[in-house]
Amino acid sequence: MIRPHLPLNALRAFEASARHLSFTRAAVELCVTQAAVSHQVKSLEAQLNVTLFKRLPRGLMLTSEGETLLPVLRESFDRIAETLGRFEGGHFREVLTVGAVGTFAVGWLLPRLADFQKKHPFIDLRLSTNNNRVDVAAEGLDYAIRFGAGAWHGIEAVRLIEAPLSVLCVPEIARQLHTPEDLLQQTLLRSYRTDEWSEWFQATGLSAHAVLPRSIVFDSSLAMMEAALQGAGVALAPPLMFARQLAAGAIEQPFAIGITTGSYWLTRLQSRPETSAMAVFRGWLLQAAQMK
């Protein structure tokens, strides 16, 4: 049984010696003498009543007990170093891990992150993107921002914003589109959600049977919009998420008609306690979403 009063220096001496398999190299790393390291390891072995190393003529070899202890100490020392490294200027830097559907991350969140960092400099945000397929538990996420109806098993969801879908294309194609019927002569770019174009055409009053004369299917709205920007066809996407491209004139929205198929939601596991960093991010995000 490991006693709680074991000296930290002895544990550090063992960990360094085990990594180098040498008391001499461990001593250089720890800035002490080789004799001091050897003494500390012997002291640790005596307190544990085990042999941690086999002393060989040209170095050390871990015993089975030493092999058991090393990874535990290495992980512990790494965690201590990481935690201490998060103190800065009298503050503790909290880590916040967020996954977001790529369209929202690139089109809405990234342009606003400078504001979050300015207001909350001691939160380290780690952002990953996805195509709206995410496993919050398996990926170890504090939050996931996703698109849908807001109902996911075991998930608490807070609605952020709606982002209606509308027709987006390059100006050259937009000049050819005078009525929705003109779209039937174009290549329609769509996501894996097969009913979106049908719903949009129905909203214009066109019958559904005339939809999708030819189309290209994408698993990501970002890839779909890149294709639209290159003139490959006409996309059905949320103008709110591509406001910069619209403002720059790279794409146009030839028709005002839009359809709502879902919203963006801030989600977390119901079993996941909310940390102070999570609460701060949620408050900032909801405030920013109100301002659009």
Steps between C-alpha positions, in 0.01 A plus 500: 500500500645839398522736792380860451824644651735356235748773402437668165873522428536124526208442263646753255842333524347162421295635205801673342724197556237272348471715189876514449577158652796680654559669835766717338276644227218542749737697724590734210131562430418565867815707562617283791777248545483140385543390858200710607277340237616150593439572868149636434406193296634265768301693760184462291561127456546464875173679576311294244685183596551411133785508249428745218819451296742225421844661518700385198866564415399747228175652617169411654211270420153546642351221706133412458425724801689785337315449172171523690596820680657691208193575283300609804770745606559623145131578452480665842803722441370595153163596647666704774717680243202567275293635788778722632559626147144629490568755772583837351515843662321379810224334297422139415451435129201268446479275197171488309452241225230575244397312187302686236344421166741645246257743338424667832862496614640664187209722404383626839721405794851571372430865412385553862773308685724806536225659711480190721877489547511869584227468762618166643878477455543225760287243318688288247246404235569182305275486194443204271268489200276227362230445240225489766581144600655511845532278808534740794599229748748314280669820387522641852323823409370750751257636241392413147334753272281313255214547256164332537171497684655508848416146605795269570494216751673583828581849377406840640447743211473880502379662180737756352373625164297403198674513166247466214626348177489697178649491152862615475718513190765703323388825331541352150240234575279738699458716190339201326245448776189712461242258643530179706424301184833611357671284763379192315765574237780511756702243690363495854748449781358336807591344833425143607157624616307396192181697563640854528473597133155340480382711792646817350332443164172428676537830686518677162182329383670263256397136501747264661528267197701762311776513760864396459551465123867437581683538826824448690479373858741615774548386858602852605341838438846653493603274212170567328549875523857472374358327195244780463776762527680326215188515284422128511131561567241653727504428872224496757668628815448743790590856388570591863795261503644647181447867574861591423485349151171677436639833622807458279285425195658158449153343516146632469159403631274530194174419683381615841314175563646293783398186683568405861594137554653532845707718732849509642517375857754508779501149645667308781458169673230516767738310726780755443522755786539852369838651584557871549663520155197329345263743670702798378506370141128423504418850625723666241367282216134562583560874520683499166223291342238756605695761309538263201 
